[in-house]
Amino acid sequence: MPLWLREQRWQQTLSTVHLWLPLRGARATPASIFCTERYLKVSIPPFLFEAILYAPIDDTSSTAKIRNGNIFFTLYKKEPAMWESLTLENADKEKLQHIRENAVLKAQKRAKEESEAKKATKQEHKNYALEATMRLEEAERKRIEDLKEKERQRVTKDLELWKKQQEDAEKFKSIQKKGELHQEIWQLKESKNEKMNKTRIPNEGTSKTRLKPTKGCHGSCSKFAQDGKEEQLPAPRAAATIQVNFTPRVFPTALRESRVAEEEEWLHKQAEARRTISADLSELEDLKEEEKNPDWLKEKGNKMFAMGNYLGAVSAYSLALRLNQQLPLLYLNRAACHLQLRNLHKAVEDSSKALELLTPPVPDNEKARVKAHVRRGTAFCQLELYPEGLQDYEAALRIDPKNENIKKDAEKIRHIIQGTMQDS
């Protein structure tokens, strides 16, 4: 049988009820507490506490804190009024059983609604991500189609120009052939006339001296002079060499099908990584193969941090960052080490660098962003820069508004700032 916890203390105001419950050495967890509008139950075997509240409360804003073997409840009343007692007195068993059953049913209904709301929100996020991906793919497809169309137009224009050049070359060849044919015919006629002049018999009564042809002309010049001037042919086109240059490509894809900006960014990152490794080559030669893995170094740094070896953890995280500077968790973990070693300015730098890398803000990196803000705010406060520290704590609360520890620390910082302003 359970042991009923009878010891309790409570106080009230018009709007709140403060209840203190000792645990007598038992260890409580948030799962041990069940609270609804009219029903409050704490089950920590073998102890049990149950209360039917005097009036309804706002169970969504009410809080419970477990400290030093005690549970402190802060219950907010739905209607401002002073209660005559904490629990409902003079109620029969049937009414109490009815209130218990209603409390369980409401809790189950609320849990179901919250689960469905989470599923709906998750589905909305998936749909949004899918739509965004489809929009990006559509834009990329359109960009590729535009590039293909431009390239097609350019190739068509080059092909038409090449065809025109081929036609001009064919015309030139035909004209050149015609000129060569005329030249051959003229040479045949000239050779025939020369043969006829050599075999000609001189007339009687005339001088035996052979008539000389006109100066500067052969025997057939007079005939060509009668027919007309020789057809003038154009001079042949001068020969030339065409040089074709190709764009240098690192990737095997054609330039019209590539994504130049992304390829250049990738090449830049690879070159930067090679420069980093080359600069540290003398130090990395003696390392084992697993010691060149940033993930292995991060796990080693985590183990050293858990053992209290903060300097060793800083060395492990720093070496991992020299191998890969794009892992925000390395900066975040090193900031925690610097806080322990009181290297406050370095803690601020590492936390800021982690926040730069944790972009864009998505649900998957919420915890890391909260840690980064808290660690940077802690470093600011230890440097007595309380306004800057308060800004980081408020940023962390905007990400995780239900974190009671952050709320408490932020409230302390506000009191310190107010006290400093009053003193000044």
TIMIVEX-43336 format. One record per residue: residue in three letters; x, z, y of N, C-alpha, C in turn. Coordinates in steps of 0.001 Angstrom, whole numbers, padded with zeros to 6 digits, always signed. Layout:
ALAXZYXZYXZY/...
***
This chain:
MET+000845+000000-001198+000000+000000+000000+000883+000000+001252/PRO+000421-000685+002297+001229-000709+003525+001166+000624+004256/LEU+002231+000874+005036+002281+002061+005885+001858+001671+007284/TRP+000807+002308+007764+000279+001952+009076+001149+002562+010161/LEU+001486+001738+011165+002243+002204+012329+001259+002796+013328/ARG+001281+004123+013433+000327+004802+014321+000922+005086+015692/GLU+002267+005168+015750+002904+005494+017036+002899+004264+017927/GLN+002422+004468+019125+002391+003376+020097+002206+003957+021491/ARG+002672+003207+022461+002448+003601+023857+002004+002348+024605/TRP+001067+002548+025529+000625+001380+026284+000269+001782+027704/GLN+000438+000818+028583+000084+000966+029991-000656-000288+030406/GLN-001411-000179+031488-002181-001337+031922-002262-001401+033433/THR-002469-002616+033901-002829-002886+035287-004115-003698+035262/LEU-004551-004146+036406-005782-004930+036435-005644-006233+035649/SER-004421-006774+035582-004253-008093+034959-003433-008075+033674/THR-002677-007004+033405-001802-007015+032236-001902-005700+031467/VAL-001471-005786+030193-001363-004616+029326+000041-004629+028722/HIS+000766-003526+028843+002120-003399+028292+002053-002445+027105/LEU+002454-002959+025921+002358-002195+024687+003742-002065+024078/TRP+004101-000827+023699+005388-000551+023058+005120-000063+021637/LEU+005804-000700+020653+005568-000385+019251+006912-000153+018568/PRO+007212+001067+018070+008476+001310+017361+008408+000758+015931/LEU+009556+000274+015428+009593-000348+014105+010133+000579+013018/ARG+010737+001704+013376+011244+002680+012409+012276+002061+011452/GLY+013200+001358+012014+014285+000803+011208+013984-000523+010561/ALA+012743-000988+010637+012417-002293+010047+012897-003412+010962/ARG+013151-004552+010376+013656-005704+011132+012536-006717+011292/ALA+012169-006981+012545+011054-007883+012830+011572-009254+013254/THR+010757-010255+013014+011026-011627+013440+009775-012157+014132/PRO+009884-013246+014884+008670-013795+015516+007578-014150+014513/ALA+007962-014462+013272+006945-014791+012272+006146-013565+011841/SER+006639-012359+012163+005938-011132+011763+004778-010805+012679/ILE+004649-011526+013810+003652-011186+014833+002563-012245+014831/PHE+001318-011790+014814+000154-012666+014870-000761-012161+015975/CYS-001065-013044+016945-001833-012595+018108-002838-013672+018490/THR-004108-013233+018722-005144-014120+019248-005815-013406+020416/GLU-006973-013915+020837-007644-013356+022010-008051-011891+021798/ARG-008531-011548+020624-009034-010193+020398-008305-009477+019273/TYR-007378-010132+018614-006781-009560+017411-005264-009599+017516/LEU-004617-008462+017223-003155-008351+017251-002709-007703+015944/LYS-001728-008361+015287-001270-007869+013995+000248-008019+013907/VAL+000913-006948+013409+002353-006964+013168+002561-006550+011715/SER+003093-007450+010896+003299-007195+009470+004787-007253+009163/ILE+005392-006070+008923+006806-005959+008553+006847-005057+007325/PRO+006774-005636+006138+006705-004787+004932+007806-003725+004926/PRO+007428-002474+004626+006099-002005+004180+005191-001579+005319/PHE+005584-001848+006607+004807-001367+007747+003792-002422+008175/LEU+002677-001904+008735+001609-002785+009189+000960-002173+010419/PHE+000734-003025+011416+000017-002589+012621-001087-003604+012886/GLU-002276-003118+013160-003415-003986+013400-004254-003383+014519/ALA-004722-004258+015439-005514-003767+016564-006549-004804+016948/ILE-007812-004358+017061-008880-005187+017626-008943-004826+019096/LEU-008521-005719+019994-008352-005408+021402-009694-005151+022070/TYR-009621-004383+023122-010839-003952+023826-011528-005150+024484/ALA-010747-006081+025017-011305-007244+025706-010400-008452+025421/PRO-010880-009653+025674-010065-010842+025379-008827-010912+026274/ILE-007756-011516+025724-006507-011726+026458-006146-013223+026389/ASP-005205-013606+027239-004691-014984+027221-003495-015017+026275/ASP-003755-015420+025036-002695-015352+024030-001624-016424+024228/THR-001909-017469+025020-000898-018521+025222+000209-018070+026168/SER-000133-017221+027157+000875-016758+028117+001422-015370+027788/SER+000790-014647+026887+001277-013326+026503+002594-013455+025750/THR+003448-012437+025871+004790-012500+025279+005060-011252+024450/ALA+006042-011376+023546+006506-010261+022718+008015-010341+022609/LYS+008717-009243+022905+010178-009189+022841+010597-008131+021825/ILE+011544-008506+020967+012050-007606+019924+013441-007139+020346/ARG+013598-005836+020629+014876-005308+021091+015069-003899+020552/ASN+016273-003655+020027+016692-002304+019633+015663-001614+018736/GLY+015113-002330+017756+014169-001723+016825+012806-001475+017417/ASN+012424-002146+018503+011125-001971+019131+010558-003345+019470/ILE+009247-003399+019593+008563-004612+020040+007839-004271+021334/PHE+008099-005074+022371+007478-004886+023676+006515-006052+023910/PHE+005232-005751+024001+004208-006766+024237+003825-006756+025707/THR+003643-007944+026261+003068-008112+027598+001843-008988+027434/LEU+000658-008385+027506-000607-009072+027257-001319-009289+028581/TYR-001728-010532+028845-002393-010865+030104-003900-010936+029872/LYS-004645-010173+030650-006094-010113+030501-006732-011401+031026/LYS-007796-011829+030354-008520-012997+030840-009338-012670+032084/GLU-009872-011448+032142-010648-011018+033304-010030-009732+033854/PRO-009701-009687+035135-009096-008471+035701-010064-007289+035612/ALA-009641-006274+034900-010455-005064+034758-009609-003998+034072/MET-009995-002762+034241-009296-001650+033588-010001-001355+032267/TRP-009216-001305+031171-009771-001026+029848-009913+000490+029651/GLU-010978+000838+028951-011154+002249+028620-010208+002675+027498/SER-009861+001750+026630-008925+002032+025555-008250+000724+025148/LEU-007193+000847+024337-006481-000359+023896-007298-001128+022873/THR-007913-000425+021951-008646-001080+020866-010134-000838+021017/LEU-010886-001641+020296-012342-001515+020316-012743-000364+019392/GLU-013395+000607+019941-013784+001785+019179-015265+001713+018791/ASN-015599+002513+017778-016994+002634+017316-017565+001286+016878/ALA-016716+000479+016242-017190-000810+015724-017295-000723+014210/ASP-018360-001286+013675-018541-001219+012228-017596-002187+011524/LYS-017502-002043+010205-016565-002842+009418-016928-004323+009433/GLU-018235-004601+009418-018626-006014+009409-018187-006720+010688/LYS-018326-006043+011809-017901-006648+013078-016395-006849+013107/LEU-015652-005827+012627-014198-005950+012593-013772-007102+011679/GLN-014426-007220+010519-014094-008309+009596-014414-009666+010219/HIS-015505-009726+010956-015885-010977+011622-014838-011365+012669/ILE-014359-010394+013427-013344-010681+014452-012052-011155+013799/ARG-011660-010525+012680-010444-010939+011978-010564-012387+011490/GLU-011704-012680+010859-011882-014035+010326-011887-015076+011443/ASN-012559-014756+012564-012573-015689+013689-011163-015897+014236/ALA-010377-014822+014279-008997-014932+014783-008177-015858+013902/VAL-008304-015706+012589-007546-016564+011663-007990-018025+011803/LEU-009322-018220+011884-009823-019595+012006-009347-020244+013302/LYS-009394-019496+014402-008922-020050+015670-007431-020374+015623/ALA-006659-019487+014975-005217-019744+014863-004948-020994+014032/GLN-005687-021143+012931-005520-022347+012110-005933-023604+012867/LYS-007042-023508+013615-007498-024658+014389-006483-025035+015461/ARG-005927-024011+016129-004932-024284+017173-003672-024899+016572/ALA-003239-024372+015421-002038-024929+014775-002275-026388+014383/LYS-003491-026669+013892-003810-028049+013520-003811-028950+014744/GLU-004416-028476+015852-004438-029280+017077-003032-029524+017605/GLU-002176-028467+017579-000808-028643+018046-000055-029640+017167/SER-000290-029554+015842+000377-030501+014938-000073-031925+015217/GLU-001390-032095+015412-001892-033441+015713-001384-033929+017058/ALA-001306-033011+018036-000780-033413+019349+000677-033842+019247/LYS+001467-033098+018436+002864-033482+018258+002971-034845+017582/LYS+002114-035057+016565+002133-036355+015884+001761-037472+016849/ALA+000732-037207+017689+000320-038232+018644+001424-038528+019655/THR+002071-037440+020142+003168-037632+021091+004323-038400+020459/LYS+004646-038038+019213+005726-038740+018512+005383-040211+018310/GLN+004108-040479+017966+003690-041868+017787+003740-042632+019108/GLU+003350-041947+020201+003432-042588+021519+004874-042936+021863/HIS+005796-042003+021563+007211-042283+021825+007686-043470+020990/LYS+007257-043512+019719+007649-044648+018871+007087-045954+019413/ASN+005811-045914+019834+005195-047130+020369+005899-047586+021636/TYR+006238-046602+022483+006930-046951+023729+008301-047559+023433/ALA+009004-046946+022480+010321-047478+022120+010202-048878+021534/LEU+009158-049074+020690+008952-050394+020104+008628-051434+021177/GLU+007752-051060+022126+007412-051991+023201+008630-052318+024047/ALA+009435-051276+024345+010644-051523+025138+011601-052450+024397/THR+011750-052217+023081+012624-053091+022282+012099-054520+022263/MET+010775-054666+022126+010192-056009+022114+010386-056704+023454/ARG+010242-055939+024544+010463-056547+025864+011910-057006+026017/LEU+012835-056161+025569+014243-056541+025663+014542-057777+024807/GLU+013984-057783+023588+014216-058937+022725+013595-060203+023315/GLU+012414-060069+023915+011782-061233+024533+012605-061754+025705/ALA+013105-060814+026529+013947-061228+027654+015227-061894+027162/GLU+015808-061327+026105+017035-061918+025552+016743-063291+024945/ARG+015622-063411+024243+015258-064713+023682+015063-065753+024776/LYS+014379-065358+025869+014162-066286+026984+015487-066686+027615/ARG+016396-065709+027753+017704-066023+028343+018463-067028+027477/ILE+018407-066808+026147+019099-067734+025244+018459-069124+025300/GLU+017095-069162+025361+016416-070454+025449+016799-071188+026733/ASP+016881-070437+027851+017289-071067+029117+018706-071619+029023/LEU+019602-070840+028399+020975-071319+028246+021030-072569+027371/LYS+020235-072565+026288+020207-073748+025422+019665-074967+026160/GLU+018616-074749+026982+018039-075863+027723+019038-076429+028731/LYS+019737-075542+029436+020753-076008+030383+021865-076762+029662/GLU+022290-076216+028506+023343-076881+027759+022860-078230+027223/ARG+021601-078309+026792+021054-079577+026314+021030-080616+027429/GLN+020592-080201+028634+020578-081126+029760+021988-081611+030106/ARG+022949-080676+030056+024320-081067+030378+024867-082056+029341/VAL+024603-081772+028056+025077-082669+026998+024405-084041+027108/THR+023094-084061+027436+022396-085328+027607+022992-086134+028750/LYS+023294-085452+029836+023907-086133+030979+025279-086693+030616/ASP+026084-085899+029900+027402-086379+029476+027275-087569+028523/LEU+026273-087540+027627+026082-088642+026685+025685-089927+027417/GLU+024797-089801+028408+024414-090986+029180+025608-091558+029935/LEU+026435-090653+030508+027632-091127+031201+028589-091828+030248/TRP+028730-091278+029035+029614-091905+028042+029086-093274+027626/LYS+027772-093398+027438+027174-094686+027093+027416-095723+028186/LYS+027285-095286+029440+027527-096203+030552+028976-096663+030575/GLN+029897-095727+030323+031307-096100+030269+031579-097079+029130/GLN+030923-096883+027977+031090-097804+026857+030566-099197+027204/GLU+029418-099251+027879+028872-100550+028281+029803-101260+029249/ASP+030358-100502+030229+031304-101106+031172+032538-101625+030449/ALA+033008-100857+029450+034187-101305+028702+033891-102583+027910/GLU+032689-102684+027325+032311-103893+026595+032237-105101+027522/LYS+031659-104906+028724+031596-105998+029691+032991-106470+030080/PHE+033887-105474+030316+035254-105833+030698+035947-106615+029577/LYS+035729-106203+028321+036339-106919+027194+035813-108340+027077/SER+034495-108517+027281+033925-109877+027197+034478-110774+028297/ILE+034604-110198+029519+035167-110992+030624+036616-111349+030339/GLN+037348-110388+029798+038758-110631+029483+038897-111708+028404/LYS+038008-111671+027397+038052-112712+026357+037759-114095+026932/LYS+036774-114179+027849+036464-115460+028490+037662-115983+029272/GLY+038355-115079+029983+039540-115506+030740+040634-116005+029812/GLU+040841-115336+028702+041865-115779+027747+041500-117142+027153/LEU+040184-117378+026897+039751-118658+026349+040022-119798+027335/HIS+039687-119585+028635+039960-120595+029666+041444-120896+029751/GLN+042266-119852+029668+043708-120021+029745+044219-120874+028577/GLU+043702-120624+027359+044125-121407+026195+043708-122877+026335/ILE+042474-123112+026816+042015-124501+026998+042901-125226+028007/TRP+043200-124553+029115+044053-125181+030153+045430-125506+029596/GLN+046000-124614+028779+047320-124856+028200+047283-126042+027235/LEU+046200-126182+026423+046074-127311+025506+045995-128638+026257/LYS+045195-128654+027334+045066-129880+028127+046401-130259+028764/GLU+047113-129254+029259+048405-129515+029912+049411-130078+028913/SER+049463-129487+027715+050402-129987+026703+050036-131410+026282/LYS+048769-131763+026211+048318-133110+025836+048714-134126+026890/ASN+048552-133788+028161+048917-134704+029246+050421-134951+029269/GLU+051181-133931+028993+052628-134109+028967+053042-135091+027878/LYS+052410-134944+026702+052722-135887+025622+052348-137316+025998/MET+051232-137507+026675+050797-138841+027092+051751-139426+028114/ASN+052279-138651+029019+053221-139129+030035+054531-139563+029394/LYS+054943-138842+028363+056201-139198+027703+056095-140524+026946/THR+054955-140850+026358+054776-142074+025559+054257-143246+026373/ARG+054056-143152+027707+053501-144228+028534+054530-145345+028714/ILE+054140-146745+028596+055024-147921+028752+054958-148383+030192/PRO+056114-148684+030878+056066-149117+032283+055534-150556+032395/ASN+054811-150920+033489+054246-152250+033739+055343-153258+034118/GLU+055061-154562+033803+055997-155605+034166+055985-155825+035651/GLY+057083-156259+036221+057210-156524+037646+057356-155276+038461/THR+057380-154261+037868+057546-152993+038594+058879-152429+038274/SER+059284-151509+039059+060589-150888+038856+060586-150151+037539/LYS+061740-150186+036846+061852-149475+035582+061892-147972+035762/THR+062027-147637+036983+062070-146196+037241+060692-145594+037058/ARG+060569-144545+036312+059279-143862+036042+058861-143113+037275/LEU+057594-143231+037546+057062-142504+038695+057137-141000+038441/LYS+057643-140343+039435+057728-138885+039322+056418-138248+039750/PRO+056064-137230+039111+054826-136548+039531+055000-135861+040871/THR+053930-135521+041425+053952-134846+042725+054704-133536+042597/LYS+055469-133229+043695+056290-132020+043670+055411-130795+043494/GLY+055851-129993+042559+055127-128730+042324+053963-128881+041413/CYS+053697-130067+040847+052556-130273+039946+053038-130940+038693/HIS+052367-130698+037611+052590-131390+036353+051698-132606+036306/GLY+051713-133301+035160+050938-134537+035063+049464-134332+035172/SER+048970-133200+034869+047526-132955+034884+047029-132282+036132/CYS+047878-132114+037138+047467-131379+038340+046393-132130+039094/SER+046537-133493+039144+045565-134268+039919+044173-134157+039326/LYS+044111-134137+037996+042813-134033+037348+042134-132705+037635/PHE+042907-131606+037547+042324-130288+037853+041960-130174+039303/ALA+042727-130884+040162+042395-130851+041597+041066-131519+041836/GLN+040758-132587+041055+039473-133244+041206+038331-132371+040704/ASP+038564-131685+039582+037480-130857+039013+037156-129646+039874/GLY+038105-129137+040644+037877-127952+041486+038911-126880+041212/LYS+038835-125852+041946+039795-124758+041799+039550-123990+040506/GLU+040608-123423+039970+040507-122631+038740+039750-121336+039008/GLU+038951-120957+038059+038147-119725+038187+039057-118505+038293/GLN+038803-117654+039301+039623-116460+039518+039050-115306+038694/LEU+039877-114715+037802+039436-113589+036959+039899-112271+037560/PRO+039092-111159+037410+039530-109857+037960+040700-109298+037159/ALA+041503-108502+037850+042656-107880+037192+042176-106842+036188/PRO+042870-106661+035078+042451-105642+034089+042551-104232+034665/ARG+041686-103365+034171+041657-101974+034648+042902-101227+034171/ALA+043395-100357+035069+044616-099601+034737+044307-098562+033657/ALA+045258-098360+032774+045088-097353+031710+045336-095954+032259/ALA+044663-094969+031676+044817-093565+032104+044591-092659+030900/THR+044978-091366+031051+044826-090371+029993+043857-089289+030461/ILE+042867-089004+029651+041891-087962+029981+042262-086698+029215/GLN+042412-085583+029939+042736-084298+029322+041471-083472+029199/VAL+041209-082937+028007+040027-082113+027739+040485-080683+027492/ASN+039968-079738+028277+040316-078318+028132+039114-077559+027598/PHE+039357-076639+026683+038299-075822+026088+038439-074382+026573/THR+037277-073713+026760+037280-072311+027187+037846-071432+026068/PRO+038841-070598+026360+039382-069726+025282+038343-068715+024852/ARG+038165-068562+023540+037152-067675+022992+037784-066720+021995/VAL+037460-065425+022141+037904-064421+021172+036939-064360+019997/PHE+035636-064541+020297+034608-064451+019266+034318-065847+018703/PRO+033871-065931+017455+033668-067249+016827+032436-067982+017332/THR+031516-067310+018002+030295-067966+018454+030587-068863+019659/ALA+029709-069852+019849+029845-070730+021007+029493-069987+022275/LEU+030033-070461+023408+029815-069762+024665+028351-069759+025061/ARG+027629-070846+024741+026213-070905+025134+025348-069938+024333/GLU+025838-069479+023164+025079-068550+022322+025605-067123+022404/SER+026575-066864+023271+027189-065542+023321+026579-064706+024430/ARG+026909-063408+024401+026507-062461+025446+027790-061997+026130/VAL+028151-062722+027190+029481-062570+027780+029706-061161+028297/ALA+028720-060592+028961+028910-059259+029554+029185-058218+028479/GLU+028406-058228+027397+028604-057246+026332+029931-057475+025619/GLU+030326-058742+025438+031604-059005+024769+032778-058522+025623/GLU+032698-058760+026942+033778-058302+027815+033862-056776+027822/GLU+032698-056104+027818+032713-054635+027772+033349-054142+026480/TRP+033007-054792+025349+033581-054403+024057+035088-054616+024058/LEU+035548-055750+024574+036995-056020+024630+037705-055012+025528/HIS+037037-054645+026641+037641-053660+027543+037788-052302+026852/LYS+036759-051898+026111+036831-050617+025408+037907-050645+024321/GLN+037992-051771+023607+039014-051867+022564+040416-051804+023162/ALA+040593-052499+024304+041912-052478+024941+042255-051076+025431/GLU+041242-050374+025988+041487-049008+026467+041836-048078+025311/ALA+041129-048243+024172+041432-047410+023002+042842-047695+022484/ARG+043226-048985+022459+044577-049320+021994+045647-048751+022930/ARG+045360-048797+024250+046336-048221+025187+046464-046716+024984/THR+045325-046056+024747+045374-044604+024537+046167-044260+023283/ILE+045902-045003+022198+046615-044726+020944+048095-045062+021081/SER+048408-046150+021807+049812-046524+021991+050544-045485+022823/ALA+049843-044929+023854+050483-043923+024690+050781-042653+023909/ASP+049900-042331+022951+050078-041107+022167+050705-041377+020800/LEU+051295-042574+020620+051781-042953+019303+052850-041999+018800/SER+053731-041561+019706+054812-040676+019271+054273-039350+018752/GLU+053135-038894+019328+052564-037612+018897+051671-037780+017665/LEU+051094-038975+017487+050168-039176+016378+050860-039593+015085/GLU+052158-039936+015171+052841-040395+013969+052914-039312+012886/ASP+053074-038070+013306+053241-036978+012345+051916-036436+011813/LEU+050769-036918+012307+049472-036406+011870+049054-037051+010557/LYS+048296-036293+009772+047729-036835+008554+046577-037778+008901/GLU+046112-038498+007893+045070-039488+008149+043769-038815+008590/GLU+043398-037675+007956+042155-037009+008352+042270-036354+009721/GLU+043517-036022+010140+043700-035406+011453+043552-036416+012583/LYS+043457-037704+012259+043211-038723+013269+041732-039043+013390/ASN+040893-038273+012712+039444-038467+012755+038829-037469+013743/PRO+038166-037942+014839+037589-037000+015820+036560-036055+015217/ASP+035763-036527+014259+034745-035653+013652+035402-034522+012857/TRP+036486-034842+012149+037199-033798+011394+037804-032778+012357/LEU+038349-033240+013463+038929-032320+014452+037847-031456+015100/LYS+036650-032038+015314+035562-031236+015903+035157-030100+014966/GLU+035021-030403+013674+034663-029357+012716+035747-028277+012651/LYS+036999-028689+012731+038096-027712+012707+038051-026821+013949/GLY+037761-027452+015111+037632-026660+016334+036482-025683+016259/ASN+035364-026086+015641+034215-025183+015494+034579-023964+014641/LYS+035350-024190+013558+035755-023072+012705+036676-022118+013463/MET+037612-022669+014234+038513-021815+015018+037742-021024+016060/PHE+036726-021641+016687+035921-020928+017681+035168-019777+017026/ALA+034627-020006+015829+033897-018949+015128+034820-017786+014752/MET+036108-018085+014500+037075-017040+014147+037673-016365+015380/GLY+037342-016844+016590+037877-016245+017805+039190-016845+018267/ASN+039656-017891+017602+040900-018561+018002+040552-019640+019023/TYR+040333-019227+020291+039852-020146+021302+040921-021147+021731/LEU+042178-020717+021785+043247-021650+022158+043401-022748+021109/GLY+043347-022383+019835+043413-023392+018775+042234-024349+018836/ALA+041048-023808+019138+039870-024673+019242+040015-025656+020400/VAL+040551-025182+021535+040773-026074+022679+041740-027198+022294/SER+042797-026875+021556+043758-027900+021138+043094-028934+020223/ALA+042264-028464+019288+041584-029396+018371+040631-030312+019131/TYR+039827-029726+020049+038893-030546+020816+039639-031523+021723/SER+040744-031095+022324+041496-031974+023228+042084-033153+022464/LEU+042629-032908+021263+043181-034007+020465+042070-034975+020048/ALA+040903-034452+019697+039776-035321+019341+039346-036171+020530/LEU+039391-035597+021738+039017-036358+022935+040038-037435+023264/ARG+041287-037209+022914+042284-038251+023132+042046-039443+022207/LEU+041424-039191+021062+041100-040273+020138+039775-040940+020487/ASN+038824-040169+021015+037510-040717+021378+036962-039905+022547/GLN+036887-040529+023723+036453-039836+024928+034965-039984+025193/GLN+034211-040524+024253+032789-040762+024481+031885-039829+023689/LEU+032422-038711+023176+031614-037754+022415+031310-036549+023303/PRO+030055-036417+023785+029749-035313+024713+029877-033929+024070/LEU+029649-033809+022749+029724-032487+022112+031140-031924+022163/LEU+032159-032782+022183+033541-032285+022287+033762-031601+023638/TYR+033280-032235+024721+033395-031613+026040+032578-030322+026106/LEU+031396-030348+025478+030525-029178+025517+031162-027998+024779/ASN+031745-028248+023608+032383-027169+022847+033640-026666+023540/ARG+034404-027575+024146+035605-027127+024855+035250-026296+026089/ALA+034105-026617+026721+033654-025808+027851+033363-024374+027408/ALA+032774-024206+026213+032507-022863+025693+033831-022107+025471/CYS+034861-022795+024977+036175-022150+024792+036767-021724+026140/HIS+036646-022600+027130+037197-022271+028449+036469-021070+029062/LEU+035172-020937+028786+034454-019761+029281+035014-018484+028657/GLN+035314-018541+027369+035875-017365+026708+037281-017046+027225/LEU+038030-018085+027589+039406-017892+028075+039471-017690+029591/ARG+038302-017684+030249+038212-017496+031699+038835-018658+032468/ASN+038893-019828+031854+039310-021041+032566+038044-021663+033167/LEU+037575-021054+034250+036233-021365+034733+036132-022757+035340/HIS+037153-023178+036091+037099-024517+036683+037099-025600+035603/LYS+037882-025391+034543+037892-026358+033449+036552-026363+032716/ALA+035923-025194+032608+034601-025139+031981+033585-025949+032784/VAL+033673-025862+034125+032776-026649+034980+033030-028143+034787/GLU+034310-028535+034719+034640-029960+034553+034130-030494+033220/ASP+034365-029747+032136+033931-030228+030819+032407-030286+030720/SER+031709-029299+031280+030240-029323+031242+029694-030508+032038/SER+030313-030780+033196+029861-031920+034001+030092-033234+033268/LYS+031256-033356+032598+031540-034590+031847+030543-034749+030690/ALA+030192-033649+030026+029204-033734+028941+027848-034203+029473/LEU+027439-033711+030654+026165-034135+031227+026198-035615+031606/GLU+027359-036119+032044+027465-037547+032349+027262-038398+031104/LEU+027798-037933+029972+027677-038713+028738+026313-038566+028079/LEU+025585-037466+028381+024268-037231+027764+023181-037965+028537/THR+023371-039238+028745+022401-040074+029427+022098-041276+028552/PRO+020856-041772+028578+019717-041257+029340+019142-039997+028709/PRO+018396-039175+029470+017806-037960+028880+016671-038306+027922/VAL+016850-037966+026658+015851-038221+025610+015640-036931+024831/PRO+014553-036845+024058+014314-035604+023301+015438-035233+022348/ASP+016191-036205+021843+017249-035891+020878+018412-035126+021487/ASN+018656-035271+022801+019787-034558+023412+019340-033438+024345/GLU+018095-032939+024163+017611-031859+025028+018441-030588+024854/LYS+018700-030191+023596+019451-028955+023354+020849-029032+023948/ALA+021507-030178+023795+022859-030329+024334+022842-030265+025855/ARG+021834-030863+026497+021769-030792+027960+021491-029374+028439/VAL+020642-028641+027699+020391-027239+028072+021689-026433+027999/LYS+022459-026601+026907+023730-025876+026768+024696-026239+027883/ALA+024758-027517+028232+025687-027949+029280+025326-027303+030616/HIS+024028-027284+030957+023607-026664+032219+023888-025160+032217/VAL+023585-024504+031087+023792-023047+031014+025276-022704+031131/ARG+026135-023450+030436+027568-023139+030483+028169-023427+031854/ARG+027726-024501+032479+028230-024751+033831+027679-023720+034817/GLY+026395-023345+034654+025841-022314+035525+026532-020975+035334/THR+026883-020630+034087+027614-019383+033831+028975-019404+034502/ALA+029673-020544+034411+030986-020648+035051+030864-020516+036557/PHE+029834-021140+037153+029625-021018+038600+029373-019561+038999/CYS+028541-018875+038211+028231-017487+038543+029469-016601+038426/GLN+030317-016829+037410+031538-016042+037288+032523-016361+038409/LEU+032393-017548+039005+033193-017877+040191+032513-017395+041473/GLU+031386-016669+041311+030587-016139+042414+029966-017235+043257/LEU+029732-018397+042643+028997-019481+043298+027567-019444+042754/TYR+026824-018416+043184+025520-018155+042597+024474-019234+042892/PRO+024416-019828+044107+023418-020896+044315+023616-022086+043373/GLU+024875-022484+043150+025128-023599+042228+024757-023204+040792/GLY+025082-021950+040431+024708-021494+039090+023206-021460+038905/LEU+022459-021025+039937+020997-020981+039843+020423-022386+039670/GLN+021011-023376+040339+020534-024758+040176+020655-025221+038731/ASP+021784-024875+038083+021959-025289+036680+020967-024581+035774/TYR+020730-023260+036014+019778-022531+035175+018348-023073+035368/GLU+018005-023429+036610+016682-024005+036839+016555-025372+036168/ALA+017645-026142+036173+017616-027433+035465+017417-027217+033965/ALA+018076-026191+033411+017896-025888+031991+016455-025455+031703/LEU+015850-024694+032623+014456-024257+032431+013490-025430+032496/ARG+013802-026435+033318+012934-027614+033359+012959-028355+032029/ILE+014085-028301+031331+014175-028965+030023+013526-028104+028944/ASP+013790-026779+028966+013265-025864+027945+012566-024703+028657/PRO+011314-024898+029121+010645-023857+029916+010256-022610+029115/LYS+010305-022627+027794+009894-021474+026989+011058-020581+026591/ASN+012246-020858+027049+013427-020070+026682+013458-018797+027523/GLU+013167-017677+026903+013074-016406+027623+014437-015943+028121/ASN+015496-016165+027353+016829-015722+027780+017259-016415+029060/ILE+016998-017719+029141+017363-018448+030357+016528-017965+031535/LYS+015233-017680+031284+014383-017144+032359+014939-015825+032895/LYS+015330-014952+031967+015838-013647+032380+017124-013778+033182/ASP+018056-014632+032706+019320-014816+033429+019088-015435+034794/ALA+018159-016392+034878+017863-017008+036172+017287-015981+037142/GLU+016421-015089+036631+015851-014049+037488+016937-013097+038003/LYS+017901-012771+037138+019015-011915+037579+019810-012582+038693/ILE+020063-013886+038539+020834-014601+039566+020065-014618+040879/ARG+018736-014789+040809+017928-014757+042045+018036-013398+042726/HIS+017983-012313+041949+018120-010975+042544+019483-010811+043197/ILE+020523-011346+042541+021867-011231+043126+021938-011988+044447/ILE+021361-013200+044466+021382-013999+045719+020615-013306+046804/GLN+019425-012734+046454+018629-012021+047465+019362-010794+047985/GLY+020025-010064+047054+020789-008899+047491+021955-009284+048390/THR+022601-010387+048089+023714-010841+048933+023227-011244+050303/MET+022053-011897+050353+021494-012306+051661+021102-011081+052486/GLN+020549-010052+051818+020175-008848+052563+021391-008105+053090/ASP+022458-008075+052266+023672-007393+052723+024315-008107+053903/SER+024208-009465+053873+024809-010206+054988+023928-010139+056230/
***
